[in-house]
Each structure stands twice: as C-alpha cells, then as structure tokens.
C-alpha cells in the first residue's frame, strides 16, 4: 500500500511513493487539510470551519466554499492507483472529522508522540531508545510549522510546536552532557539559539559542554555572547547562575564533582548538619564528664 506522506514542518508538502501527490495545490484545500490534521481525531463543526477559512465572505458563500473544498480534499485523499482511501474524512451534515489511518504518515504526529513519551523525564535520565526517538523527532523539524502562513490558528500551533521542539532539544543537550557526547550536545544547543538567541539556560549548557570538551576559551566566549544577547534582546545582565559558572570556568574549576554514591539503608550520606549535631553531642558528654570529675576528684 502506498503511504501518503504529509509534511507540515517547513513548507507544506504531500507526497506518495516519493513523488508529489496530486490534488493538493489549492491553498484553501491545503489550509483545510492542515487544520484538520493538526486537530485530528476530533469532530469539527462545519459552520465553525467555514467561518475560520472564509470569514471574509457571507455565511452562505463560506458554507458553499467549504463543501467544495471538502470534496476536493476527499478526492485527493482517495486518489490512489490501487484504490481505497488512505485517510477517512467523515463528513456529516453539521460535523467534519479526519481520522488518519495507517495509510497516512504525518510528521507532526510522529513529533508529538515523541514529545509525549518523554515530557515528564529529565534529559540526563533518558534511556538510549528514548534518546534515539527524540533525535528522529527533532530531525523532522525542517522549519517552523507551515512557513509563510500567518493565519491566527496557524500562529498558535506554530508557537506550541516550537516550544515542544525547544524542550526536546534541551533534553537532548542534557543527555549528551551526562553521556559525554559533547560535540553533539553543542549542535543541539546551537539549534536552540537559532530560535531564541537570549535563551540563558542554553548558553549555560553550552558553556558547560565547551569546557567539558576541553575548550575553555570557547566557553568564556559563550558567556560574552550570552551577555550581549541578553542586553540586546531584554536589556538585562546574566543571572547569578550564569555568572557563577563563568567565574568557575575562568578559575578552571568548573568540572563537575564525582557523583556521590546513592544512599543505602546501611550507610546514609552524612551532611554538615549531621556532623555539627554529632559534635555538639560529644561536647555535651565531655562537659558532663568534666563536671562529675570536679565534683568527685577521687574518681
């Protein structure tokens, strides 16, 4: 079965068997299909769709244009040499719903699935399969959603997916630092800064990765780029965490300490507070012994 591949990241693109698919050239049909794909597997009121896509024309005309667009999209989805529909576009009197089946591959769906699988996990704690899935997901991000489109609904979805992208890049950077994949982590950090050059946490991560990779000079220069971006974009200076990391790198003391052994039932980790409390107890015992000795010199 030939799979219909739909790319919404970057330029809108629909292909079948490695070639551009026919029937998706008109912009309104592209917009209708994209909207339904981004809100797939849920019903949409026909009147709301008509108003969204043709809000600048009278209601009756907008409904007519919607009927025509739905017919063209349905025909394009079903236009396969071997016959049969690749996606089920359910059209009722008042509702429309797109249920993308196995015959449709959507980049946004793969991307969102990868994000949901790790959104509650820390990057440094990802396992190898999750790391690989995130790598594949961010590779699908060939550009912002539907580049060149400026409809309100599209701008909202674009920002939502871009935020997911930045979160996944952050997790990949943390994984790379924890597993000493410094050069790869630097590439992911550069991708973040292409979208948000004043993202201070990313600048700190890059400083750390560069220093751990043995390039102290690059780490110090990264701080200067961070300070310049924050001043130009937000009119602020680096925060205390960034400044503290910079000072440690300048002093060549930024290497992370060896991880402490995990606490066990037999040997819990000793804290400074525990040590001070123990010393106070010893002092109390010694004071009591000294007091008794003074009262009874014979002992």
N, C-alpha and C positions, 0 to 999 in steps of 0.2 A: 504494500500500500504506500503510495506517495504521500509524504507528510507535508503539510502546509506550514512553512516556517515564517513566523512573523516577528520582525524586529521593530520595537518601538524606541529603543535607546538610539540616540543619534537621529538619522534620517529614517522616516517611515519606509519600511521595506517588506514586501511579501514575496516569497519565492516558493517554487515547487520543483523538486528534482534538480535543484541547483540553478534554476532559471527563474527570471521574474514571472510572477503569476499574472494572468490576465484578469481584467475586471476591477482593478483597484486603483485606477488612475484619477478618478474624480476626487477632488479634495473633500467634499462633503461626505462621500462614501467612506473615505479614509478616516474622517473625524468620527463618524458614527461607529465604525468598526472599532476604532481605538478606544472610544469611550466605553463601549460595551465590553471590550476585552479587559480594560483596567478595572471594571466593576462587574466582572464575570460571575456567573453562577448566582445571580440575584435578579429579580424582576425589576423592570423599569416602566413607569407609566408613560404611555405613548405621548400624552399631551405634554408631559414634562420634557421628553426628548425633543419634541417638535419645537417647544419654546426655547430650549437650550441651543439648538443648532440653527434655528431660523427665527430668532426672536425679533428680527427687524421687519418681519412681514406679518400681515393679518393672520389670525389663527387658522382659518380655513386653508389658506395657502400653505402655511407651515405644516399642517397635517398632510396635505397632498404631497409636499416635497418629501416628508418622512416616509410615506407609503412607497414612493418611487425609489428612495434611497435603500429602504429595507429590501425591496425586490431585487435591486442590483447587487446588494451585498450577499443576499441568499444565493443568487445565481452564481456569483463569483466563488463562493464557498463550495458550491456543489459541482463546479466545473472541473471534473477530473476525467482523464481518459478512461479509467476503469469503472467510472460511475460511483454513485454513493456519496453521501455528504461527509465532509471531514469535520464540520462543526455543526451543532444543532442550534439553529436560530429559531427559537419558538416565538411566533408572532400571534398574539391573540387580539381581541377587539380593543382592549384597553392596555395591554401589557406586552412588553418585549423582553426576552431573556436569551442570553447566549451561554450555552453550556459547551465549552471547548472540550472535545473528546480527544482520544489518543491520536487522531489524525491531525491535530493542531499542536505545533510547538511554539511557545511564546517565551521570548527572552525574559520579560518581566515576571512571568510566573516562576521560572527557574530561579531568578534573582531573589524574589520574595521568599520562596521556600527555603533557600539557603540562609537568609537572614533570620527567619523564624526559628530555624533549628539551633541557632547559637546566640540569640539575642539576650538570653539570661546567663550566658557563660562568659567568664573572663578570658581574654585572648591568650594569656600565658598558659591557661589550663586546657586549651583545646587539644583534642587528640588529632592524630595525623589525618584520618578521613575527613574530619570537620574542617581542618586547615585546607585540605585539597578542594573541598566543596566551596569554601569561601574564595579560594583563588579562581576557580572556574566562574563563580558568580560575578566577581569584580571585573573579570575579563570580558563579560558580556556588556559591561557599561562602556559602550563605544562613544558615548557622548550623552549629554543630558536628554531627558525624555522628549521625543518629538521636537527636535531642534527646529527653530523657525516658526513654531506655533506659539501664539500668545493669548489664546482663549483663557478665561479665568479658571475654568476647571482644569485645564492643562497646566497652568502655572502652579496650582495647588498640588497636583500629582507630581509634577517635576520636583518641587521642593521636598515632598515626602520621600520620594525615591532617592534623591540626592543625599538626604540625611541618612538613609539606610546605607548608602554607599560609603559615606564618610565613617560611619560606625564600623562597618566591616573592614575598612582599611585600617582603622585604629586597632582592631582586634588582630589583624594580620601583623601589624608592626609589633605588638606586644608578644605575639607568638615568636616572631623572628628574633626578638631580643632574648627571650627566655631560652631559645634553642640555638642561639649563636649564629643565626642566619643574617648577619649584619648588613651585607650588601643588598639583599632582597628587601629587608626592612627599610632601607634608605629609599628604595624605589617606591614603596608604598607611601612613605611619608611625603615624597615629592608630589605624588598624585593628590594627596590631601591639600597641600599648599597651592596647587593649581586652581583649586576651587575656593580656598579660603586662606589667603596668604598671612592672615593675622591669627591663625589658629595656634594659640600659645602652647597648648599641651603637645601638639605635633612638633613644634620647634624644640621643646624639651626632649621629646623622644628621639628626634634626630640628633640633638647634641649628645645624648647618651650613646646612641648607636655609633656615631662617628668616633667618639672617644674609645668605646669598646673595640671598634675595628682598628684602633691604633692611629687614628688621625686626629690628634689633639688640636692641631691648627684649624682643621675644618669645623670641629666642634665649637671653638671660640668664635669663628666667623659666623657660624649659625646663630649664635647669640646676637651678634651685631645685626644680622638680617631680621631676627625676631624683634629686636628693639626698634628698628626702622619701620617695620610693617605695623607694629602696634601704634607708633607715633603717627604715621601717615593715615592709617585706617580709623583709629579710635582716639587718638590724642592721649594715650596713656603710656606708662612705662611698664616693663616686665614686672610680674609679681614676685613675691619673695621666694617662691619655689624655684622659679627660673633663675633668679639672681643667685640663689644659694648654689644651684647646680653649676652655674658659671664660675663662681668663686672656687668650688671644689675642683673643677677642671683646670682652672688657672694654676691652682696649687698642686695639680697632678694627683689628687686624692679622690677621684670620682668613681673609682672601681667599686662595684657593689660588694658588700661583705659576703663571706661564705654563708650559705643558708644554714640557719640553726637547726639542729635535729628536732624532729617532731616530738612533742611531749608524749610521754608514756605513763602508764599507771605506776611503774616502778620509779621513774625519775622525772618529776615535773621540772620545768625550767625555773631557775632561780632569778628573781627580779631584784632590782636595787631596793625596792620597798621591803621585800622579804629579808634581805641581808641586814638592813638597818634595824628591822624589828628583832632579828636574831641577836644582833649586837647589844641592843637595849636590854634584852632578857639576860644576856651574860653579865652586863653591867649591874643589873639588879641583884643577881645571885651573888656576885662578888661583893657588893655593898653589904648584903645581909651577912655574909661570912665574916667580913671585916668587923661589923658591928658586934657579932657574937664573940669574936676573939677579944675585942676590947672589954666586953662585959665579963668574960671568963678567961683571964690570962693563962690559967693552968692548962687549958686545952690548946 
